Amino acid sequence: MSLFSFVKEAGDNVAGLSDSDFEARLIKHIEGVGLGTPAISARVEGDKVALRGEVNSLEEKEKLLLATGNIQGVASVED
């Protein structure tokens, strides 16, 4: 498990992290930046997003972490 920090106020506006449909919007955001539809789930804890699931490569994992961290309101991403 690793924790990656980001600038909370920067990034794309995907809407509130506390909304119940955040995971669906996160997947749509990830698809929108060209990463396909990964087999992941997301849990929001305040301004931290915890990602779980499987990826095909380390490169894909890093891109998913960056895409998630590039959302307004996300201060950290845990893998």
mmCIF file of the N, C-alpha and C atoms, coordinates in Angstrom:
data_MODEL
# 
_entry.id   MODEL 
# 
loop_
_atom_site.group_PDB 
_atom_site.id 
_atom_site.type_symbol 
_atom_site.label_atom_id 
_atom_site.label_alt_id 
_atom_site.label_comp_id 
_atom_site.label_asym_id 
_atom_site.label_entity_id 
_atom_site.label_seq_id 
_atom_site.pdbx_PDB_ins_code 
_atom_site.Cartn_x 
_atom_site.Cartn_y 
_atom_site.Cartn_z 
_atom_site.occupancy 
_atom_site.B_iso_or_equiv 
_atom_site.pdbx_formal_charge 
_atom_site.auth_seq_id 
_atom_site.auth_comp_id 
_atom_site.auth_asym_id 
_atom_site.auth_atom_id 
_atom_site.pdbx_PDB_model_num 
ATOM 1   N N  . MET A 1 1  ? 0.845   -1.169 0.000   1.00 0.00 ? 1  MET A N  1 
ATOM 2   C CA . MET A 1 1  ? 0.000   0.000  0.000   1.00 0.00 ? 1  MET A CA 1 
ATOM 3   C C  . MET A 1 1  ? 0.886   1.225  0.000   1.00 0.00 ? 1  MET A C  1 
ATOM 4   N N  . SER A 1 2  ? 0.563   2.154  -0.873  1.00 0.00 ? 2  SER A N  1 
ATOM 5   C CA . SER A 1 2  ? 1.282   3.416  -0.970  1.00 0.00 ? 2  SER A CA 1 
ATOM 6   C C  . SER A 1 2  ? 0.279   4.551  -0.947  1.00 0.00 ? 2  SER A C  1 
ATOM 7   N N  . LEU A 1 3  ? 0.730   5.709  -0.481  1.00 0.00 ? 3  LEU A N  1 
ATOM 8   C CA . LEU A 1 3  ? -0.102  6.894  -0.444  1.00 0.00 ? 3  LEU A CA 1 
ATOM 9   C C  . LEU A 1 3  ? 0.583   7.969  -1.274  1.00 0.00 ? 3  LEU A C  1 
ATOM 10  N N  . PHE A 1 4  ? -0.127  8.504  -2.258  1.00 0.00 ? 4  PHE A N  1 
ATOM 11  C CA . PHE A 1 4  ? 0.403   9.519  -3.149  1.00 0.00 ? 4  PHE A CA 1 
ATOM 12  C C  . PHE A 1 4  ? -0.333  10.825 -2.884  1.00 0.00 ? 4  PHE A C  1 
ATOM 13  N N  . SER A 1 5  ? 0.391   11.926 -2.716  1.00 0.00 ? 5  SER A N  1 
ATOM 14  C CA . SER A 1 5  ? -0.203  13.226 -2.393  1.00 0.00 ? 5  SER A CA 1 
ATOM 15  C C  . SER A 1 5  ? -0.341  14.084 -3.643  1.00 0.00 ? 5  SER A C  1 
ATOM 16  N N  . PHE A 1 6  ? -1.398  14.910 -3.655  1.00 0.00 ? 6  PHE A N  1 
ATOM 17  C CA . PHE A 1 6  ? -1.695  15.796 -4.767  1.00 0.00 ? 6  PHE A CA 1 
ATOM 18  C C  . PHE A 1 6  ? -2.172  17.133 -4.233  1.00 0.00 ? 6  PHE A C  1 
ATOM 19  N N  . VAL A 1 7  ? -2.217  18.150 -5.101  1.00 0.00 ? 7  VAL A N  1 
ATOM 20  C CA . VAL A 1 7  ? -2.737  19.458 -4.740  1.00 0.00 ? 7  VAL A CA 1 
ATOM 21  C C  . VAL A 1 7  ? -4.256  19.380 -4.800  1.00 0.00 ? 7  VAL A C  1 
ATOM 22  N N  . LYS A 1 8  ? -4.885  19.507 -3.658  1.00 0.00 ? 8  LYS A N  1 
ATOM 23  C CA . LYS A 1 8  ? -6.334  19.296 -3.531  1.00 0.00 ? 8  LYS A CA 1 
ATOM 24  C C  . LYS A 1 8  ? -7.163  20.227 -4.418  1.00 0.00 ? 8  LYS A C  1 
ATOM 25  N N  . GLU A 1 9  ? -6.721  21.468 -4.585  1.00 0.00 ? 9  GLU A N  1 
ATOM 26  C CA . GLU A 1 9  ? -7.502  22.459 -5.332  1.00 0.00 ? 9  GLU A CA 1 
ATOM 27  C C  . GLU A 1 9  ? -7.297  22.374 -6.840  1.00 0.00 ? 9  GLU A C  1 
ATOM 28  N N  . ALA A 1 10 ? -6.329  21.605 -7.293  1.00 0.00 ? 10 ALA A N  1 
ATOM 29  C CA . ALA A 1 10 ? -6.020  21.520 -8.730  1.00 0.00 ? 10 ALA A CA 1 
ATOM 30  C C  . ALA A 1 10 ? -6.746  20.341 -9.364  1.00 0.00 ? 10 ALA A C  1 
ATOM 31  N N  . GLY A 1 11 ? -6.821  20.355 -10.669 1.00 0.00 ? 11 GLY A N  1 
ATOM 32  C CA . GLY A 1 11 ? -7.352  19.203 -11.393 1.00 0.00 ? 11 GLY A CA 1 
ATOM 33  C C  . GLY A 1 11 ? -8.706  19.426 -12.003 1.00 0.00 ? 11 GLY A C  1 
ATOM 34  N N  . ASP A 1 12 ? -9.233  18.363 -12.573 1.00 0.00 ? 12 ASP A N  1 
ATOM 35  C CA . ASP A 1 12 ? -10.534 18.389 -13.246 1.00 0.00 ? 12 ASP A CA 1 
ATOM 36  C C  . ASP A 1 12 ? -11.659 18.393 -12.225 1.00 0.00 ? 12 ASP A C  1 
ATOM 37  N N  . ASN A 1 13 ? -12.726 19.111 -12.547 1.00 0.00 ? 13 ASN A N  1 
ATOM 38  C CA . ASN A 1 13 ? -13.888 19.161 -11.667 1.00 0.00 ? 13 ASN A CA 1 
ATOM 39  C C  . ASN A 1 13 ? -14.820 18.013 -12.017 1.00 0.00 ? 13 ASN A C  1 
ATOM 40  N N  . VAL A 1 14 ? -14.789 16.962 -11.212 1.00 0.00 ? 14 VAL A N  1 
ATOM 41  C CA . VAL A 1 14 ? -15.627 15.783 -11.435 1.00 0.00 ? 14 VAL A CA 1 
ATOM 42  C C  . VAL A 1 14 ? -16.834 15.811 -10.494 1.00 0.00 ? 14 VAL A C  1 
ATOM 43  N N  . ALA A 1 15 ? -16.903 16.780 -9.611  1.00 0.00 ? 15 ALA A N  1 
ATOM 44  C CA . ALA A 1 15 ? -17.966 17.013 -8.635  1.00 0.00 ? 15 ALA A CA 1 
ATOM 45  C C  . ALA A 1 15 ? -17.587 16.438 -7.286  1.00 0.00 ? 15 ALA A C  1 
ATOM 46  N N  . GLY A 1 16 ? -18.484 16.573 -6.313  1.00 0.00 ? 16 GLY A N  1 
ATOM 47  C CA . GLY A 1 16 ? -18.194 16.258 -4.927  1.00 0.00 ? 16 GLY A CA 1 
ATOM 48  C C  . GLY A 1 16 ? -17.758 14.833 -4.659  1.00 0.00 ? 16 GLY A C  1 
ATOM 49  N N  . LEU A 1 17 ? -16.718 14.700 -3.831  1.00 0.00 ? 17 LEU A N  1 
ATOM 50  C CA . LEU A 1 17 ? -16.216 13.377 -3.477  1.00 0.00 ? 17 LEU A CA 1 
ATOM 51  C C  . LEU A 1 17 ? -17.193 12.614 -2.595  1.00 0.00 ? 17 LEU A C  1 
ATOM 52  N N  . SER A 1 18 ? -18.021 13.333 -1.863  1.00 0.00 ? 18 SER A N  1 
ATOM 53  C CA . SER A 1 18 ? -18.919 12.660 -0.929  1.00 0.00 ? 18 SER A CA 1 
ATOM 54  C C  . SER A 1 18 ? -20.186 12.120 -1.589  1.00 0.00 ? 18 SER A C  1 
ATOM 55  N N  . ASP A 1 19 ? -20.398 12.444 -2.845  1.00 0.00 ? 19 ASP A N  1 
ATOM 56  C CA . ASP A 1 19 ? -21.588 11.944 -3.541  1.00 0.00 ? 19 ASP A CA 1 
ATOM 57  C C  . ASP A 1 19 ? -21.528 10.425 -3.685  1.00 0.00 ? 19 ASP A C  1 
ATOM 58  N N  . SER A 1 20 ? -22.675 9.794  -3.598  1.00 0.00 ? 20 SER A N  1 
ATOM 59  C CA . SER A 1 20 ? -22.728 8.330  -3.653  1.00 0.00 ? 20 SER A CA 1 
ATOM 60  C C  . SER A 1 20 ? -22.320 7.767  -5.014  1.00 0.00 ? 20 SER A C  1 
ATOM 61  N N  . ASP A 1 21 ? -22.417 8.572  -6.065  1.00 0.00 ? 21 ASP A N  1 
ATOM 62  C CA . ASP A 1 21 ? -22.053 8.080  -7.393  1.00 0.00 ? 21 ASP A CA 1 
ATOM 63  C C  . ASP A 1 21 ? -20.653 8.504  -7.811  1.00 0.00 ? 21 ASP A C  1 
ATOM 64  N N  . PHE A 1 22 ? -19.796 8.880  -6.851  1.00 0.00 ? 22 PHE A N  1 
ATOM 65  C CA . PHE A 1 22 ? -18.443 9.315  -7.191  1.00 0.00 ? 22 PHE A CA 1 
ATOM 66  C C  . PHE A 1 22 ? -17.677 8.227  -7.933  1.00 0.00 ? 22 PHE A C  1 
ATOM 67  N N  . GLU A 1 23 ? -17.807 6.976  -7.502  1.00 0.00 ? 23 GLU A N  1 
ATOM 68  C CA . GLU A 1 23 ? -17.058 5.897  -8.155  1.00 0.00 ? 23 GLU A CA 1 
ATOM 69  C C  . GLU A 1 23 ? -17.417 5.801  -9.634  1.00 0.00 ? 23 GLU A C  1 
ATOM 70  N N  . ALA A 1 24 ? -18.695 5.918  -9.959  1.00 0.00 ? 24 ALA A N  1 
ATOM 71  C CA . ALA A 1 24 ? -19.112 5.863  -11.363 1.00 0.00 ? 24 ALA A CA 1 
ATOM 72  C C  . ALA A 1 24 ? -18.545 7.045  -12.141 1.00 0.00 ? 24 ALA A C  1 
ATOM 73  N N  . ARG A 1 25 ? -18.548 8.235  -11.534 1.00 0.00 ? 25 ARG A N  1 
ATOM 74  C CA . ARG A 1 25 ? -17.985 9.408  -12.208 1.00 0.00 ? 25 ARG A CA 1 
ATOM 75  C C  . ARG A 1 25 ? -16.469 9.279  -12.359 1.00 0.00 ? 25 ARG A C  1 
ATOM 76  N N  . LEU A 1 26 ? -15.811 8.669  -11.361 1.00 0.00 ? 26 LEU A N  1 
ATOM 77  C CA . LEU A 1 26 ? -14.367 8.439  -11.449 1.00 0.00 ? 26 LEU A CA 1 
ATOM 78  C C  . LEU A 1 26 ? -14.044 7.525  -12.625 1.00 0.00 ? 26 LEU A C  1 
ATOM 79  N N  . ILE A 1 27 ? -14.792 6.432  -12.770 1.00 0.00 ? 27 ILE A N  1 
ATOM 80  C CA . ILE A 1 27 ? -14.560 5.505  -13.886 1.00 0.00 ? 27 ILE A CA 1 
ATOM 81  C C  . ILE A 1 27 ? -14.787 6.228  -15.212 1.00 0.00 ? 27 ILE A C  1 
ATOM 82  N N  . LYS A 1 28 ? -15.830 7.059  -15.289 1.00 0.00 ? 28 LYS A N  1 
ATOM 83  C CA . LYS A 1 28 ? -16.096 7.816  -16.511 1.00 0.00 ? 28 LYS A CA 1 
ATOM 84  C C  . LYS A 1 28 ? -14.940 8.776  -16.798 1.00 0.00 ? 28 LYS A C  1 
ATOM 85  N N  . HIS A 1 29 ? -14.409 9.421  -15.759 1.00 0.00 ? 29 HIS A N  1 
ATOM 86  C CA . HIS A 1 29 ? -13.260 10.324 -15.907 1.00 0.00 ? 29 HIS A CA 1 
ATOM 87  C C  . HIS A 1 29 ? -12.043 9.557  -16.430 1.00 0.00 ? 29 HIS A C  1 
ATOM 88  N N  . ILE A 1 30 ? -11.788 8.388  -15.861 1.00 0.00 ? 30 ILE A N  1 
ATOM 89  C CA . ILE A 1 30 ? -10.648 7.563  -16.282 1.00 0.00 ? 30 ILE A CA 1 
ATOM 90  C C  . ILE A 1 30 ? -10.802 7.143  -17.739 1.00 0.00 ? 30 ILE A C  1 
ATOM 91  N N  . GLU A 1 31 ? -12.012 6.752  -18.126 1.00 0.00 ? 31 GLU A N  1 
ATOM 92  C CA . GLU A 1 31 ? -12.263 6.413  -19.530 1.00 0.00 ? 31 GLU A CA 1 
ATOM 93  C C  . GLU A 1 31 ? -12.028 7.632  -20.416 1.00 0.00 ? 31 GLU A C  1 
ATOM 94  N N  . GLY A 1 32 ? -12.434 8.814  -19.944 1.00 0.00 ? 32 GLY A N  1 
ATOM 95  C CA . GLY A 1 32 ? -12.313 10.047 -20.712 1.00 0.00 ? 32 GLY A CA 1 
ATOM 96  C C  . GLY A 1 32 ? -10.878 10.479 -20.968 1.00 0.00 ? 32 GLY A C  1 
ATOM 97  N N  . VAL A 1 33 ? -9.962  10.073 -20.100 1.00 0.00 ? 33 VAL A N  1 
ATOM 98  C CA . VAL A 1 33 ? -8.556  10.422 -20.320 1.00 0.00 ? 33 VAL A CA 1 
ATOM 99  C C  . VAL A 1 33 ? -7.823  9.322  -21.085 1.00 0.00 ? 33 VAL A C  1 
ATOM 100 N N  . GLY A 1 34 ? -8.583  8.328  -21.576 1.00 0.00 ? 34 GLY A N  1 
ATOM 101 C CA . GLY A 1 34 ? -8.008  7.329  -22.465 1.00 0.00 ? 34 GLY A CA 1 
ATOM 102 C C  . GLY A 1 34 ? -7.444  6.091  -21.808 1.00 0.00 ? 34 GLY A C  1 
ATOM 103 N N  . LEU A 1 35 ? -7.888  5.780  -20.579 1.00 0.00 ? 35 LEU A N  1 
ATOM 104 C CA . LEU A 1 35 ? -7.361  4.604  -19.889 1.00 0.00 ? 35 LEU A CA 1 
ATOM 105 C C  . LEU A 1 35 ? -8.297  3.406  -19.922 1.00 0.00 ? 35 LEU A C  1 
ATOM 106 N N  . GLY A 1 36 ? -9.315  3.468  -20.753 1.00 0.00 ? 36 GLY A N  1 
ATOM 107 C CA . GLY A 1 36 ? -10.231 2.335  -20.866 1.00 0.00 ? 36 GLY A CA 1 
ATOM 108 C C  . GLY A 1 36 ? -11.112 2.192  -19.638 1.00 0.00 ? 36 GLY A C  1 
ATOM 109 N N  . THR A 1 37 ? -11.579 0.982  -19.390 1.00 0.00 ? 37 THR A N  1 
ATOM 110 C CA . THR A 1 37 ? -12.429 0.701  -18.239 1.00 0.00 ? 37 THR A CA 1 
ATOM 111 C C  . THR A 1 37 ? -11.708 -0.296 -17.343 1.00 0.00 ? 37 THR A C  1 
ATOM 112 N N  . PRO A 1 38 ? -10.949 0.195  -16.378 1.00 0.00 ? 38 PRO A N  1 
ATOM 113 C CA . PRO A 1 38 ? -10.178 -0.708 -15.523 1.00 0.00 ? 38 PRO A CA 1 
ATOM 114 C C  . PRO A 1 38 ? -11.062 -1.434 -14.521 1.00 0.00 ? 38 PRO A C  1 
ATOM 115 N N  . ALA A 1 39 ? -10.592 -2.566 -14.045 1.00 0.00 ? 39 ALA A N  1 
ATOM 116 C CA . ALA A 1 39 ? -11.313 -3.359 -13.045 1.00 0.00 ? 39 ALA A CA 1 
ATOM 117 C C  . ALA A 1 39 ? -10.916 -2.862 -11.658 1.00 0.00 ? 39 ALA A C  1 
ATOM 118 N N  . ILE A 1 40 ? -11.404 -1.657 -11.307 1.00 0.00 ? 40 ILE A N  1 
ATOM 119 C CA . ILE A 1 40 ? -11.059 -1.082 -10.017 1.00 0.00 ? 40 ILE A CA 1 
ATOM 120 C C  . ILE A 1 40 ? -12.306 -0.641 -9.279  1.00 0.00 ? 40 ILE A C  1 
ATOM 121 N N  . SER A 1 41 ? -12.150 -0.434 -7.993  1.00 0.00 ? 41 SER A N  1 
ATOM 122 C CA . SER A 1 41 ? -13.195 0.190  -7.184  1.00 0.00 ? 41 SER A CA 1 
ATOM 123 C C  . SER A 1 41 ? -12.538 1.315  -6.408  1.00 0.00 ? 41 SER A C  1 
ATOM 124 N N  . ALA A 1 42 ? -13.333 2.282  -5.992  1.00 0.00 ? 42 ALA A N  1 
ATOM 125 C CA . ALA A 1 42 ? -12.811 3.436  -5.277  1.00 0.00 ? 42 ALA A CA 1 
ATOM 126 C C  . ALA A 1 42 ? -13.604 3.640  -3.991  1.00 0.00 ? 42 ALA A C  1 
ATOM 127 N N  . ARG A 1 43 ? -12.872 3.952  -2.928  1.00 0.00 ? 43 ARG A N  1 
ATOM 128 C CA . ARG A 1 43 ? -13.498 4.284  -1.651  1.00 0.00 ? 43 ARG A CA 1 
ATOM 129 C C  . ARG A 1 43 ? -13.003 5.672  -1.262  1.00 0.00 ? 43 ARG A C  1 
ATOM 130 N N  . VAL A 1 44 ? -13.914 6.566  -0.910  1.00 0.00 ? 44 VAL A N  1 
ATOM 131 C CA . VAL A 1 44 ? -13.558 7.933  -0.549  1.00 0.00 ? 44 VAL A CA 1 
ATOM 132 C C  . VAL A 1 44 ? -13.597 8.075  0.958   1.00 0.00 ? 44 VAL A C  1 
ATOM 133 N N  . GLU A 1 45 ? -12.510 8.624  1.505   1.00 0.00 ? 45 GLU A N  1 
ATOM 134 C CA . GLU A 1 45 ? -12.410 8.899  2.939   1.00 0.00 ? 45 GLU A CA 1 
ATOM 135 C C  . GLU A 1 45 ? -11.977 10.351 3.077   1.00 0.00 ? 45 GLU A C  1 
ATOM 136 N N  . GLY A 1 46 ? -12.933 11.264 3.166   1.00 0.00 ? 46 GLY A N  1 
ATOM 137 C CA . GLY A 1 46 ? -12.609 12.683 3.214   1.00 0.00 ? 46 GLY A CA 1 
ATOM 138 C C  . GLY A 1 46 ? -12.058 13.150 1.883   1.00 0.00 ? 46 GLY A C  1 
ATOM 139 N N  . ASP A 1 47 ? -10.782 13.583 1.882   1.00 0.00 ? 47 ASP A N  1 
ATOM 140 C CA . ASP A 1 47 ? -10.160 14.020 0.635   1.00 0.00 ? 47 ASP A CA 1 
ATOM 141 C C  . ASP A 1 47 ? -9.176  12.984 0.092   1.00 0.00 ? 47 ASP A C  1 
ATOM 142 N N  . LYS A 1 48 ? -9.264  11.752 0.619   1.00 0.00 ? 48 LYS A N  1 
ATOM 143 C CA . LYS A 1 48 ? -8.415  10.650 0.163   1.00 0.00 ? 48 LYS A CA 1 
ATOM 144 C C  . LYS A 1 48 ? -9.272  9.643  -0.603  1.00 0.00 ? 48 LYS A C  1 
ATOM 145 N N  . VAL A 1 49 ? -8.743  9.149  -1.714  1.00 0.00 ? 49 VAL A N  1 
ATOM 146 C CA . VAL A 1 49 ? -9.412  8.109  -2.499  1.00 0.00 ? 49 VAL A CA 1 
ATOM 147 C C  . VAL A 1 49 ? -8.541  6.856  -2.444  1.00 0.00 ? 49 VAL A C  1 
ATOM 148 N N  . ALA A 1 50 ? -9.135  5.744  -2.050  1.00 0.00 ? 50 ALA A N  1 
ATOM 149 C CA . ALA A 1 50 ? -8.438  4.460  -2.029  1.00 0.00 ? 50 ALA A CA 1 
ATOM 150 C C  . ALA A 1 50 ? -8.900  3.646  -3.233  1.00 0.00 ? 50 ALA A C  1 
ATOM 151 N N  . LEU A 1 51 ? -7.952  3.259  -4.075  1.00 0.00 ? 51 LEU A N  1 
ATOM 152 C CA . LEU A 1 51 ? -8.250  2.456  -5.257  1.00 0.00 ? 51 LEU A CA 1 
ATOM 153 C C  . LEU A 1 51 ? -7.899  1.003  -4.988  1.00 0.00 ? 51 LEU A C  1 
ATOM 154 N N  . ARG A 1 52 ? -8.756  0.101  -5.417  1.00 0.00 ? 52 ARG A N  1 
ATOM 155 C CA . ARG A 1 52 ? -8.511  -1.338 -5.301  1.00 0.00 ? 52 ARG A CA 1 
ATOM 156 C C  . ARG A 1 52 ? -8.873  -1.988 -6.619  1.00 0.00 ? 52 ARG A C  1 
ATOM 157 N N  . GLY A 1 53 ? -8.194  -3.062 -6.954  1.00 0.00 ? 53 GLY A N  1 
ATOM 158 C CA . GLY A 1 53 ? -8.512  -3.791 -8.174  1.00 0.00 ? 53 GLY A CA 1 
ATOM 159 C C  . GLY A 1 53 ? -7.266  -4.316 -8.845  1.00 0.00 ? 53 GLY A C  1 
ATOM 160 N N  . GLU A 1 54 ? -7.419  -4.646 -10.105 1.00 0.00 ? 54 GLU A N  1 
ATOM 161 C CA . GLU A 1 54 ? -6.314  -5.214 -10.871 1.00 0.00 ? 54 GLU A CA 1 
ATOM 162 C C  . GLU A 1 54 ? -6.043  -4.372 -12.108 1.00 0.00 ? 54 GLU A C  1 
ATOM 163 N N  . VAL A 1 55 ? -4.750  -4.258 -12.436 1.00 0.00 ? 55 VAL A N  1 
ATOM 164 C CA . VAL A 1 55 ? -4.330  -3.556 -13.648 1.00 0.00 ? 55 VAL A CA 1 
ATOM 165 C C  . VAL A 1 55 ? -3.412  -4.471 -14.438 1.00 0.00 ? 55 VAL A C  1 
ATOM 166 N N  . ASN A 1 56 ? -3.197  -4.117 -15.695 1.00 0.00 ? 56 ASN A N  1 
ATOM 167 C CA . ASN A 1 56 ? -2.376  -4.953 -16.570 1.00 0.00 ? 56 ASN A CA 1 
ATOM 168 C C  . ASN A 1 56 ? -0.887  -4.686 -16.455 1.00 0.00 ? 56 ASN A C  1 
ATOM 169 N N  . SER A 1 57 ? -0.521  -3.506 -15.948 1.00 0.00 ? 57 SER A N  1 
ATOM 170 C CA . SER A 1 57 ? 0.900   -3.160 -15.884 1.00 0.00 ? 57 SER A CA 1 
ATOM 171 C C  . SER A 1 57 ? 1.129   -2.078 -14.842 1.00 0.00 ? 57 SER A C  1 
ATOM 172 N N  . LEU A 1 58 ? 2.370   -1.894 -14.478 1.00 0.00 ? 58 LEU A N  1 
ATOM 173 C CA . LEU A 1 58 ? 2.757   -0.819 -13.573 1.00 0.00 ? 58 LEU A CA 1 
ATOM 174 C C  . LEU A 1 58 ? 2.457   0.534  -14.204 1.00 0.00 ? 58 LEU A C  1 
ATOM 175 N N  . GLU A 1 59 ? 2.657   0.634  -15.507 1.00 0.00 ? 59 GLU A N  1 
ATOM 176 C CA . GLU A 1 59 ? 2.362   1.878  -16.222 1.00 0.00 ? 59 GLU A CA 1 
ATOM 177 C C  . GLU A 1 59 ? 0.881   2.238  -16.102 1.00 0.00 ? 59 GLU A C  1 
ATOM 178 N N  . GLU A 1 60 ? 0.001   1.260  -16.268 1.00 0.00 ? 60 GLU A N  1 
ATOM 179 C CA . GLU A 1 60 ? -1.435  1.508  -16.148 1.00 0.00 ? 60 GLU A CA 1 
ATOM 180 C C  . GLU A 1 60 ? -1.778  1.936  -14.719 1.00 0.00 ? 60 GLU A C  1 
ATOM 181 N N  . LYS A 1 61 ? -1.182  1.302  -13.742 1.00 0.00 ? 61 LYS A N  1 
ATOM 182 C CA . LYS A 1 61 ? -1.412  1.665  -12.338 1.00 0.00 ? 61 LYS A CA 1 
ATOM 183 C C  . LYS A 1 61 ? -1.028  3.116  -12.091 1.00 0.00 ? 61 LYS A C  1 
ATOM 184 N N  . GLU A 1 62 ? 0.147   3.515  -12.561 1.00 0.00 ? 62 GLU A N  1 
ATOM 185 C CA . GLU A 1 62 ? 0.616   4.881  -12.349 1.00 0.00 ? 62 GLU A CA 1 
ATOM 186 C C  . GLU A 1 62 ? -0.296  5.894  -13.033 1.00 0.00 ? 62 GLU A C  1 
ATOM 187 N N  . LYS A 1 63 ? -0.775  5.566  -14.224 1.00 0.00 ? 63 LYS A N  1 
ATOM 188 C CA . LYS A 1 63 ? -1.686  6.463  -14.935 1.00 0.00 ? 63 LYS A CA 1 
ATOM 189 C C  . LYS A 1 63 ? -3.015  6.590  -14.196 1.00 0.00 ? 63 LYS A C  1 
ATOM 190 N N  . LEU A 1 64 ? -3.517  5.489  -13.642 1.00 0.00 ? 64 LEU A N  1 
ATOM 191 C CA . LEU A 1 64 ? -4.762  5.534  -12.873 1.00 0.00 ? 64 LEU A CA 1 
ATOM 192 C C  . LEU A 1 64 ? -4.599  6.389  -11.616 1.00 0.00 ? 64 LEU A C  1 
ATOM 193 N N  . LEU A 1 65 ? -3.469  6.241  -10.946 1.00 0.00 ? 65 LEU A N  1 
ATOM 194 C CA . LEU A 1 65 ? -3.201  7.050  -9.752  1.00 0.00 ? 65 LEU A CA 1 
ATOM 195 C C  . LEU A 1 65 ? -3.161  8.528  -10.109 1.00 0.00 ? 65 LEU A C  1 
ATOM 196 N N  . LEU A 1 66 ? -2.484  8.866  -11.197 1.00 0.00 ? 66 LEU A N  1 
ATOM 197 C CA . LEU A 1 66 ? -2.391  10.260 -11.618 1.00 0.00 ? 66 LEU A CA 1 
ATOM 198 C C  . LEU A 1 66 ? -3.741  10.812 -12.059 1.00 0.00 ? 66 LEU A C  1 
ATOM 199 N N  . ALA A 1 67 ? -4.506  10.030 -12.805 1.00 0.00 ? 67 ALA A N  1 
ATOM 200 C CA . ALA A 1 67 ? -5.824  10.485 -13.259 1.00 0.00 ? 67 ALA A CA 1 
ATOM 201 C C  . ALA A 1 67 ? -6.739  10.731 -12.068 1.00 0.00 ? 67 ALA A C  1 
ATOM 202 N N  . THR A 1 68 ? -6.661  9.888  -11.048 1.00 0.00 ? 68 THR A N  1 
ATOM 203 C CA . THR A 1 68 ? -7.485  10.061 -9.856  1.00 0.00 ? 68 THR A CA 1 
ATOM 204 C C  . THR A 1 68 ? -7.011  11.263 -9.055  1.00 0.00 ? 68 THR A C  1 
ATOM 205 N N  . GLY A 1 69 ? -5.706  11.433 -8.930  1.00 0.00 ? 69 GLY A N  1 
ATOM 206 C CA . GLY A 1 69 ? -5.169  12.571 -8.209  1.00 0.00 ? 69 GLY A CA 1 
ATOM 207 C C  . GLY A 1 69 ? -5.401  13.892 -8.905  1.00 0.00 ? 69 GLY A C  1 
ATOM 208 N N  . ASN A 1 70 ? -5.718  13.843 -10.195 1.00 0.00 ? 70 ASN A N  1 
ATOM 209 C CA . ASN A 1 70 ? -5.985  15.046 -10.976 1.00 0.00 ? 70 ASN A CA 1 
ATOM 210 C C  . ASN A 1 70 ? -7.470  15.400 -10.970 1.00 0.00 ? 70 ASN A C  1 
ATOM 211 N N  . ILE A 1 71 ? -8.105  15.213 -9.826  1.00 0.00 ? 71 ILE A N  1 
ATOM 212 C CA . ILE A 1 71 ? -9.512  15.570 -9.633  1.00 0.00 ? 71 ILE A CA 1 
ATOM 213 C C  . ILE A 1 71 ? -9.570  16.564 -8.486  1.00 0.00 ? 71 ILE A C  1 
ATOM 214 N N  . GLN A 1 72 ? -10.288 17.659 -8.695  1.00 0.00 ? 72 GLN A N  1 
ATOM 215 C CA . GLN A 1 72 ? -10.435 18.661 -7.638  1.00 0.00 ? 72 GLN A CA 1 
ATOM 216 C C  . GLN A 1 72 ? -10.995 18.017 -6.390  1.00 0.00 ? 72 GLN A C  1 
ATOM 217 N N  . GLY A 1 73 ? -10.379 18.323 -5.260  1.00 0.00 ? 73 GLY A N  1 
ATOM 218 C CA . GLY A 1 73 ? -10.841 17.796 -3.980  1.00 0.00 ? 73 GLY A CA 1 
ATOM 219 C C  . GLY A 1 73 ? -10.077 16.578 -3.512  1.00 0.00 ? 73 GLY A C  1 
ATOM 220 N N  . VAL A 1 74 ? -9.308  15.958 -4.394  1.00 0.00 ? 74 VAL A N  1 
ATOM 221 C CA . VAL A 1 74 ? -8.515  14.781 -4.023  1.00 0.00 ? 74 VAL A CA 1 
ATOM 222 C C  . VAL A 1 74 ? -7.136  15.250 -3.569  1.00 0.00 ? 74 VAL A C  1 
ATOM 223 N N  . ALA A 1 75 ? -6.817  15.003 -2.302  1.00 0.00 ? 75 ALA A N  1 
ATOM 224 C CA . ALA A 1 75 ? -5.516  15.388 -1.753  1.00 0.00 ? 75 ALA A CA 1 
ATOM 225 C C  . ALA A 1 75 ? -4.543  14.220 -1.777  1.00 0.00 ? 75 ALA A C  1 
ATOM 226 N N  . SER A 1 76 ? -5.074  12.984 -1.738  1.00 0.00 ? 76 SER A N  1 
ATOM 227 C CA . SER A 1 76 ? -4.196  11.822 -1.774  1.00 0.00 ? 76 SER A CA 1 
ATOM 228 C C  . SER A 1 76 ? -4.936  10.626 -2.345  1.00 0.00 ? 76 SER A C  1 
ATOM 229 N N  . VAL A 1 77 ? -4.130  9.710  -2.923  1.00 0.00 ? 77 VAL A N  1 
ATOM 230 C CA . VAL A 1 77 ? -4.671  8.477  -3.494  1.00 0.00 ? 77 VAL A CA 1 
ATOM 231 C C  . VAL A 1 77 ? -3.878  7.323  -2.907  1.00 0.00 ? 77 VAL A C  1 
ATOM 232 N N  . GLU A 1 78 ? -4.592  6.352  -2.390  1.00 0.00 ? 78 GLU A N  1 
ATOM 233 C CA . GLU A 1 78 ? -3.982  5.151  -1.822  1.00 0.00 ? 78 GLU A CA 1 
ATOM 234 C C  . GLU A 1 78 ? -4.191  3.997  -2.778  1.00 0.00 ? 78 GLU A C  1 
ATOM 235 N N  . ASP A 1 79 ? -3.150  3.205  -2.981  1.00 0.00 ? 79 ASP A N  1 
ATOM 236 C CA . ASP A 1 79 ? -3.306  2.036  -3.861  1.00 0.00 ? 79 ASP A CA 1 
ATOM 237 C C  . ASP A 1 79 ? -3.215  0.752  -3.081  1.00 0.00 ? 79 ASP A C  1 
# 
